Amino acid sequence: MSNFMSTAQSNSALLEGDPASYVPSDRSRCRFCGEALRHTVVDLGMSPLCESFVPEDQINEMEAFYPLRVYVCERCYLVQLQEYVSREAIFSEYAYFSSYSTSWLLHVEQYAEEIVGRLGLGAESQVVEVASNDGYALQYFVERGVASLGIEPAANVAKVAIEKGVPTRVDFFGRELARELVAEGVHADLLFGKNVLAQVHDLNDFVGGFKILLAPKGVITIEFPHLSRLVEENQFDTIYHEHFSYFSFLSAQTIFAAHGLTLFDVDELPTHGGSLRIYARHSEDDSKPVTDRVRGLMQREADAGVLTLDFYRSFDEQVKETKRKLLDFVIGVRREGKTVVGYGAPGKGNTLLNYCGVRTDFLDYTVDRNPYKHGRYTPGTHIPIFPPSKIDETRPDYVLILPWNLKDEIMEQMAQIREWGGRFVVPIPETKVFE
């Protein structure tokens, strides 16, 4: 463990002082510790907000594009974007509804069953989810009779949760709201969030709110895409303006520790191309010892060099090569007179399409199960979005799966394309055709 310990001690020394007190006000500085951002991980050019789908009546209006450039902080090694649009502009009304993914619903139902058993949650317990979306996860706690509260800033999405019977507060989470909830008698025995940490502008306010709201013996679980998998498997399309930060276990550990929270366990998950679920407790709560899984992952990340700048140096060239391979494919099949359409209109797909310059000259249209997106166009590239039934009408030669992390689910749902010789294609980690 000597190499790991020296790396960890070095990183700790770099963070002398109180980075947890930093309030992000200057986009050229790290949003956690305030260090100047000098080192680029990858530059994906100019791109619109990935969930800003264009209505038919606005198709000829100007769109806002912003730099999509990723930095790594040389002090705390948080990988991040600079912020160009406020959280209110992005999340007050949102196009993403979690319940449209069958596999994701299965994932969160299994989580509810496991965590209720593990923590012994019951009628006297309190569960709070931050960024609770349309009630996709909390519905399973409500079914089990556990007192539940969702925190969701997007009013249009929260409305769906409330209609399901999931108590939901329309607000952004942070220290101020945490104090209000405590004053109202809320003390979270389980405080959880799934794929929200990346979307937080002020990490210190957000994680500081966890410390306030968590019951003395309570547990926090947070899921996020694992930075190591993103870099090693070339998952650059998960980078977009709505995701401000990207976390290794070690960078997340540093942030939580700064707020008096200890990461005591971790699960490595297959979701979203490879995610972590971290378990946190109050640092003064010694009833939950740190597991071997934590120590093992810390060692592996340290050995890989995630706390060094060298770890990130080759990523930019990997991304460029992925773009070349996708363009080689679509140019080749279109020259053969073949038709190509998309499946899905996710945020990651819009990063891919804009960076690679794939528009209707290559992709006739895309489809999505979310009715909110039907009749709209993808941001920047203006590819029309239809219901999945459109594929049966036009019988394309190739279906490019943009949410590649759900490829197995989608290939099962759309298996009928094989009736006319259609084939599936995924673009990440490199373009691959499934016969």
SVG drawing of the C-alpha trace seen along z (x, -y; Angstrom):
<svg xmlns="http://www.w3.org/2000/svg" viewBox="-52 -35 57 46">
<polyline fill="none" stroke="black" stroke-width="0.4" points="0.0,0.0 3.0,-2.3 2.5,-3.9 -1.2,-4.6 -0.4,-6.0 2.2,-8.4 -0.2,-9.5 -3.1,-10.0 -0.8,-11.9 0.5,-14.1 -3.1,-15.0 -4.1,-15.7 -1.2,-18.1 -2.3,-19.9 -5.6,-20.6 -4.4,-22.3 -6.7,-25.1 -10.5,-24.8 -11.5,-24.1 -15.1,-23.3 -15.6,-27.0 -15.1,-27.9 -18.1,-29.3 -17.8,-29.1 -18.0,-32.5 -15.2,-32.5 -15.6,-29.9 -11.8,-29.8 -11.4,-28.2 -12.2,-24.8 -15.7,-24.7 -14.6,-22.7 -11.3,-24.1 -10.9,-27.4 -7.6,-26.5 -7.1,-28.1 -8.0,-25.6 -5.0,-25.3 -5.1,-21.7 -7.5,-20.6 -8.6,-17.0 -10.6,-17.2 -12.1,-20.0 -15.4,-19.0 -15.8,-22.4 -19.0,-24.4 -22.3,-22.8 -25.9,-23.7 -27.4,-22.5 -28.1,-18.8 -31.6,-18.8 -32.8,-22.0 -34.9,-20.3 -36.1,-22.6 -39.9,-23.0 -41.1,-23.0 -42.0,-26.8 -38.5,-27.7 -36.5,-25.6 -35.3,-28.7 -34.4,-30.7 -30.9,-31.2 -29.6,-28.7 -27.0,-29.4 -23.8,-27.4 -21.2,-27.2 -17.7,-25.8 -17.6,-22.2 -14.1,-22.0 -13.2,-19.7 -10.5,-20.6 -8.8,-18.8 -7.9,-20.6 -4.2,-20.1 -4.9,-20.6 -7.9,-18.2 -8.1,-16.4 -11.8,-17.2 -12.6,-16.9 -15.0,-19.6 -16.6,-22.0 -16.7,-25.7 -20.3,-26.9 -21.9,-29.1 -25.6,-28.7 -27.2,-28.9 -28.8,-25.8 -32.2,-27.6 -31.9,-27.9 -31.1,-24.2 -33.2,-22.5 -36.3,-24.5 -38.0,-22.7 -36.4,-19.5 -36.9,-17.1 -35.6,-14.0 -38.0,-11.6 -36.3,-8.6 -39.3,-6.3 -39.0,-5.8 -36.2,-3.3 -37.4,0.2 -33.9,1.3 -33.4,-1.8 -36.7,-1.1 -35.6,2.4 -32.3,1.0 -33.9,-1.3 -36.5,1.2 -33.7,3.6 -31.9,0.8 -34.9,0.0 -35.4,3.6 -31.7,4.1 -31.2,0.8 -34.5,1.2 -33.3,4.6 -29.7,3.5 -30.6,0.4 -33.8,1.9 -36.0,-0.9 -39.6,-0.9 -42.6,-3.0 -40.6,-5.1 -37.8,-5.8 -37.4,-8.9 -36.0,-8.7 -35.1,-11.7 -34.0,-11.7 -32.3,-14.7 -33.1,-15.2 -36.0,-12.8 -37.2,-13.4 -40.6,-11.8 -40.7,-9.7 -39.1,-6.7 -37.2,-5.5 -39.1,-6.8 -42.3,-5.1 -40.7,-1.8 -40.1,-3.2 -43.7,-4.5 -44.9,-1.1 -43.0,0.3 -44.6,-2.1 -41.4,-4.2 -41.9,-7.9 -40.4,-9.5 -39.7,-13.0 -38.3,-13.9 -36.4,-17.1 -36.8,-18.1 -36.1,-21.5 -37.9,-20.9 -41.6,-21.6 -42.8,-19.8 -41.1,-16.6 -42.0,-16.9 -45.7,-17.2 -45.6,-13.7 -44.1,-12.4 -46.8,-14.1 -49.5,-12.6 -48.0,-9.2 -48.4,-9.8 -44.7,-10.6 -44.4,-13.6 -42.1,-16.1 -40.7,-19.5 -39.9,-21.7 -36.6,-23.3 -32.8,-23.1 -31.0,-21.2 -28.3,-22.8 -27.5,-24.0 -30.4,-26.4 -33.1,-23.9 -31.5,-21.3 -31.8,-23.6 -35.4,-24.3 -36.2,-20.6 -34.5,-20.0 -36.6,-22.8 -39.6,-21.0 -38.6,-17.8 -36.9,-15.9 -33.8,-13.9 -32.9,-11.5 -32.1,-7.9 -31.4,-7.4 -30.4,-10.3 -29.8,-9.3 -29.3,-10.6 -28.7,-8.9 -26.8,-10.7 -27.2,-14.1 -23.8,-14.9 -22.4,-15.7 -25.2,-18.3 -24.3,-20.3 -22.7,-23.7 -21.9,-24.5 -20.5,-21.2 -19.7,-22.6 -23.2,-23.9 -24.7,-20.6 -22.6,-18.2 -22.7,-20.5 -26.5,-20.1 -26.1,-16.3 -24.1,-16.8 -27.0,-19.0 -29.9,-16.8 -28.5,-13.3 -29.6,-11.7 -26.8,-10.9 -26.7,-7.2 -28.0,-7.8 -26.5,-6.7 -26.0,-8.6 -25.8,-6.8 -24.9,-8.6 -24.5,-7.1 -22.4,-8.7 -20.6,-7.5 -17.1,-6.5 -14.5,-8.8 -12.0,-5.9 -14.5,-4.1 -15.2,-7.3 -11.5,-7.8 -10.5,-4.2 -13.5,-3.3 -13.7,-6.6 -17.2,-7.6 -16.8,-11.2 -20.5,-11.6 -21.4,-11.6 -19.8,-15.0 -22.3,-17.9 -23.1,-21.3 -25.7,-19.9 -22.9,-17.7 -20.6,-20.2 -18.2,-17.6 -16.9,-14.1 -15.7,-12.0 -13.2,-9.4 -13.7,-7.7 -10.7,-9.5 -12.0,-13.0 -15.4,-12.2 -13.8,-11.0 -11.8,-14.3 -15.0,-16.4 -17.1,-14.4 -14.3,-14.3 -14.1,-18.1 -17.7,-18.2 -17.3,-15.8 -18.6,-12.7 -16.7,-9.4 -17.1,-7.1 -17.3,-3.7 -18.5,-1.4 -18.8,-1.4 -20.5,0.7 -19.3,0.8 -22.3,0.9 -22.8,1.6 -25.2,-1.4 -24.4,-4.2 -21.4,-2.5 -19.9,-1.9 -20.9,-3.8 -20.1,-3.9 -22.5,-3.9 -20.8,-5.4 -22.0,-5.0 -21.3,-7.8 -21.8,-8.4 -21.0,-11.2 -17.3,-11.0 -18.0,-10.8 -20.3,-7.7 -17.9,-4.8 -20.7,-2.1 -20.0,-1.6 -16.4,-0.6 -14.7,-1.2 -14.8,1.9 -12.2,3.7 -14.1,2.6 -13.2,-1.0 -9.6,-0.2 -9.3,1.9 -10.8,-0.7 -8.6,-3.5 -5.6,-1.3 -6.6,-0.6 -7.3,-4.3 -4.1,-5.4 -2.2,-2.7 -3.9,-3.9 -2.8,-7.5 -6.1,-9.3 -4.4,-11.8 -1.8,-12.7 -2.1,-14.8 -0.6,-12.0 -3.8,-9.9 -5.8,-12.4 -3.2,-13.3 -4.2,-10.7 -8.0,-11.1 -8.3,-14.0 -6.7,-11.9 -8.9,-8.9 -12.0,-11.1 -10.8,-12.4 -10.3,-8.8 -13.8,-7.8 -15.2,-10.7 -13.2,-9.6 -14.5,-6.0 -18.1,-7.1 -17.9,-9.4 -16.1,-6.7 -19.1,-4.4 -21.9,-6.8 -20.2,-8.2 -19.5,-4.7 -23.0,-3.3 -24.7,-6.5 -22.6,-6.3 -23.9,-2.8 -27.4,-4.1 -28.2,-2.7 -30.5,-4.4 -29.5,-5.2 -31.7,-6.4 -31.2,-6.9 -32.7,-5.4 -33.0,-7.7 -32.5,-11.4 -30.5,-11.4 -28.1,-14.1 -25.1,-11.9 -26.4,-11.5 -26.6,-15.2 -23.0,-15.6 -22.0,-12.9 -24.0,-14.3 -22.8,-17.9 -19.1,-17.0 -19.1,-14.6 -21.2,-16.9 -23.8,-14.3 -27.0,-15.9 -29.8,-14.8 -27.3,-14.4 -26.3,-11.2 -29.2,-10.4 -32.7,-10.7 -34.4,-11.0 -34.3,-9.6 -36.9,-8.1 -37.6,-8.2 -40.1,-6.7 -40.6,-10.0 -43.6,-11.8 -42.2,-15.2 -39.6,-15.0 -41.9,-14.0 -42.3,-16.6 -39.2,-18.4 -35.7,-18.5 -32.3,-17.6 -30.4,-20.7 -27.8,-22.0 -28.2,-19.2 -32.0,-19.6 -32.7,-15.9 -36.4,-15.3 -37.7,-13.1 -40.5,-10.6 -42.1,-7.7 -40.4,-4.3 -43.1,-3.2 -41.5,-5.4 -38.8,-2.7 -41.4,-0.1 -42.8,-2.5 -39.5,-3.3 -37.6,0.0 -34.1,-1.5 -30.9,0.5 -29.2,-0.7 -30.3,-1.9 -27.7,-3.9 -28.3,-3.5 -27.4,-6.8 -28.1,-5.7 -25.5,-2.9 -25.5,-2.1 -29.1,-0.7 -28.2,1.2 -29.3,4.6 -32.7,3.3 -33.2,1.4 -32.1,4.3 -34.6,6.5 -37.4,3.9 -36.6,3.3 -35.7,6.9 -38.2,6.7 -35.7,4.8 -34.0,8.1 -37.2,9.0 -36.0,6.7 -32.3,7.1 -31.9,4.1 -28.8,3.9 -27.9,2.1 -24.9,-0.2 -23.3,-1.6 -20.8,-4.5 -19.0,-4.0 -16.3,-3.0 -15.9,-2.7 -18.3,-2.2 -19.6,1.4 -22.3,3.0 -24.3,5.9 -25.1,8.5"/>
</svg>
